[in-house]
Amino acid sequence: MDGKKLEIVQISEREYWVGRNKTFLIENNILHVVASGEQTKELAMLQFEIDRKLSSLVERKINYLIDLNNAGKNSPEARSIWTKTTENENTNKVAIYGLSPVARVLASFVMGVTKKKDIRFFITKEDALNWIIEENPKNNQE
């Protein structure tokens, strides 16, 4: 990460940037994470912290919409933290999308090691979002 210390930048109550990753809390209890660049242990730990902070703003379980189109390598420690995130009891569905070969590798790894059933990979954001919203007509009001 260019040797720079990672920063958390709060853009608004519902948007944070961690390094080059951007995280938005959008409607339907969805955390939209746009991953960009190498995903290190330090970045993953800060991202986990922000995810928990944003998910505390909703009363129900949170859904993840994760864009891996511009994501780079993930360290083994970062992959472990992503697995912890997907298996959290407050996580409902996880929809991962991206066209790059790196996105497919990252998604297949997370999907392969998690015990979570409601995790899927999609090529497009639209398909991923539709799966989160349309699969549960009550918009995930658990």
C-alpha positions in Angstrom: 0.0 0.0 0.0 2.7 2.4 -0.9 4.2 2.4 2.6 1.5 4.9 3.8 -0.4 4.4 6.9 -4.0 3.5 6.2 -6.7 6.0 7.1 -10.4 5.8 7.8 -12.2 8.8 6.3 -15.8 9.4 7.2 -17.6 11.0 4.3 -21.0 11.0 5.9 -22.9 9.0 8.6 -23.4 6.3 6.0 -20.2 6.4 4.0 -16.6 5.6 4.9 -13.4 5.1 3.0 -10.8 2.8 4.3 -7.6 3.1 2.3 -9.0 2.8 -1.3 -12.0 0.8 -0.2 -15.3 2.6 -0.1 -18.2 1.5 2.1 -21.8 2.8 1.9 -24.8 1.9 3.9 -27.7 1.9 1.4 -31.4 1.0 1.5 -32.6 -2.4 2.4 -29.9 -2.9 5.1 -27.2 -3.3 2.5 -23.6 -2.5 3.1 -22.1 -1.8 -0.3 -18.3 -2.4 -0.2 -16.2 -1.4 -3.2 -12.9 -3.0 -2.7 -9.9 -1.5 -4.5 -6.3 -2.5 -4.6 -4.4 -4.9 -2.4 -6.4 -6.1 0.7 -3.9 -6.3 3.6 -4.5 -7.5 7.2 -4.4 -3.8 8.4 -7.0 -2.8 5.8 -9.2 -5.8 6.5 -9.1 -5.0 10.3 -10.1 -1.4 9.7 -12.8 -2.5 7.1 -14.2 -4.9 9.7 -14.4 -2.0 12.3 -16.3 0.2 9.8 -18.6 -2.6 8.8 -19.6 -3.1 12.4 -20.0 0.6 13.0 -22.3 0.9 9.9 -24.3 -2.2 10.7 -25.0 -0.9 14.1 -27.1 1.8 12.4 -29.8 -0.7 11.4 -32.0 -2.8 13.6 -32.0 -5.9 11.4 -29.4 -8.2 10.0 -27.1 -6.6 7.4 -26.6 -7.7 3.8 -23.3 -7.2 2.0 -23.0 -6.2 -1.6 -19.3 -6.5 -2.4 -17.7 -5.1 -5.6 -14.4 -6.9 -6.4 -13.9 -5.5 -9.9 -10.9 -3.5 -8.8 -9.7 -5.6 -5.8 -6.2 -6.8 -5.8 -4.5 -9.6 -3.9 -5.7 -10.6 -0.4 -3.3 -11.5 2.3 -4.1 -14.8 4.2 -4.9 -12.7 7.2 -7.3 -10.5 5.2 -9.1 -13.6 3.9 -9.5 -14.8 7.4 -11.1 -11.5 8.5 -13.5 -11.6 5.5 -14.6 -15.1 6.5 -15.2 -13.8 10.0 -17.3 -11.0 8.6 -19.5 -13.3 6.5 -20.1 -15.7 9.4 -21.1 -13.0 11.8 -24.5 -13.6 13.3 -25.6 -10.1 12.2 -24.9 -10.9 8.6 -27.8 -12.0 6.5 -26.8 -12.3 2.8 -23.5 -11.7 1.0 -23.6 -11.0 -2.7 -20.1 -10.7 -4.3 -19.7 -9.4 -7.8 -17.0 -8.7 -10.4 -15.7 -9.6 -13.8 -12.0 -9.8 -13.2 -10.3 -13.2 -12.7 -9.1 -11.9 -9.3 -12.7 -11.3 -8.2 -13.6 -14.9 -9.1 -10.7 -16.3 -7.2 -11.4 -14.2 -4.1 -15.1 -15.0 -4.2 -14.5 -18.7 -4.6 -12.1 -18.7 -1.7 -14.5 -17.0 0.7 -17.4 -19.1 -0.5 -15.3 -22.3 -0.1 -14.2 -21.7 3.5 -17.3 -20.1 5.0 -20.1 -22.0 6.7 -22.5 -19.3 5.5 -25.2 -20.6 3.2 -26.5 -17.2 1.9 -23.4 -16.2 0.0 -23.3 -16.0 -3.8 -21.1 -14.7 -6.6 -22.4 -12.7 -9.5 -21.0 -11.1 -12.6 -22.9 -7.9 -12.4 -24.0 -5.5 -9.6 -27.5 -5.6 -10.8 -27.8 -9.4 -10.5 -26.2 -9.3 -7.0 -28.5 -6.5 -5.8 -31.6 -8.3 -7.2 -30.7 -11.5 -5.4 -30.4 -9.6 -2.1 -33.7 -7.8 -2.5 -35.9 -10.1 -4.5 -35.1 -13.4 -2.7 -36.7 -12.0 0.5 -39.9 -10.1 -0.3 -39.9 -8.5 3.2 -36.6 -6.9 2.4 -34.8 -9.0 5.0 -36.8 -7.8 8.0 -35.6 -10.5 10.3 
